[in-house]
Amino acid sequence: MRESAAASVEEEVAKEVSGQASPPRKHDLAKTAPSRDHSNASAGEPSSRADPSLPSDVSAFLLQLQKERDYSPHTILAYQRDLQIFSGFLSGYHGVQSWSWAELDRLAIRGFLGHLARKGLSKRSTARALSAVRSFYRYLHRNEIVDVNPARGVLTPKQNKYLPAYLDRAQIDLLFQMAEVRAWGGKFTDVRNAAILELFYSTGMRLSELAGINRQDLDLISQQVKVRGKGKKERIIPIGDHAQLALRNYEAKRDELLRTLRGSPADRTAFFLGRAGKRIGVRAVQNAVKGFLDQIDEDAGLSVHSLRHTFATHLLDAGADLRAVQELLGHASISTTQIYTHTSVERLKRVYRSAHPRAD
């Protein structure tokens, strides 16, 4: 019996990965029978309309995250995928229309985590899936759909510690030398990209935060920027002199572009624009920054987020207070910021081993 159930689970997950469709099935809160048709799931932003391939309670939960809690589209899509796989696992194991959210216990959720591990998911991805299930059950409990939250007592898989990739001082100098040389040519995109790099390193803001900056968020006289972070939280971050100069140079190019586009539809609210006058997208920022980072070290796994890591690491290396760095980064918990202290300690160890005569 268990072998046939396991085979059913494998089939469900295979459908999840391949996107094969099966007919939608009716369901209610008591007996949940999610369809496996994922043709509506996309890599874009989640729609505010209910996805017919999701149980109605899952759709309502995701809509709440989007409308009331202001979760990012990336997070909502990740939760959607995790909960689709979770409901598919349950239907494969227990049978379609043979289980309900209220009947599940900790063992069922642990079984789901074990299934993910057997499928080769990383501990990080498994922990994210558990986070989605926990959040969903908190929603069900708050709305009195279930009496208890069985996910509450399930331990998060212990993750391997890793040190984030970052640039050293020499690499940062080289990065900005390359950006400045290109900006001297006066092309709109080159001047803009130089400003983007300077702002990332000067503030440590997230990719989505930078793409979402409006012109009114920047105060180049006081040298500060207002950032809208996760959960609608706003914070003010100082801007350094180099970033201020790069932003002023870009602003002149931005104003010039908007003058040439007069009479054409353009986004005059957004600060960072594409050549057509629309707000720059996250993917365009990634591509622009990655082009520079690959010239620094193509094999180091550097990304846009590496500039955020670099910002924090360089501040702590110079003796900045951990709490201050936490506020600048917009971390809710200081434990998230502490990863950068590990980076600094590892750097000190390397210096010690290379310089101390009796280190080896």
Secondary structure, DSSP 8 states (H G I E B T S, - for coil): -HHHHHHHHHHHHHHHHHT---------SSS-------TT--SS---SS--TTS-HHHHHHHHHHHHTS---HHHHHHHHHHHHHHHHHHHHHH-TTS--GGG--HHHHHHHHHHHHHTT--HHHHHHHHHHHHHHHHHHHHTTS-SS-GGGGS--------------HHHHHHHHHHHHHHHTT--HHHHHHHHHHHHHHHH---HHHHHT-BGGGEETTTTEEEEE-GGG-EEEEE--HHHHHHHHHHHHHHHHHHHHTTTS---SSBSSB-TTSSB--HHHHHHHHHHHHHHH-TTTT--HHHHHHHHHHHHHHTT--HHHHHHHHT-SSHHHHTHHHHHHHHHHHHHHHHH-TT--
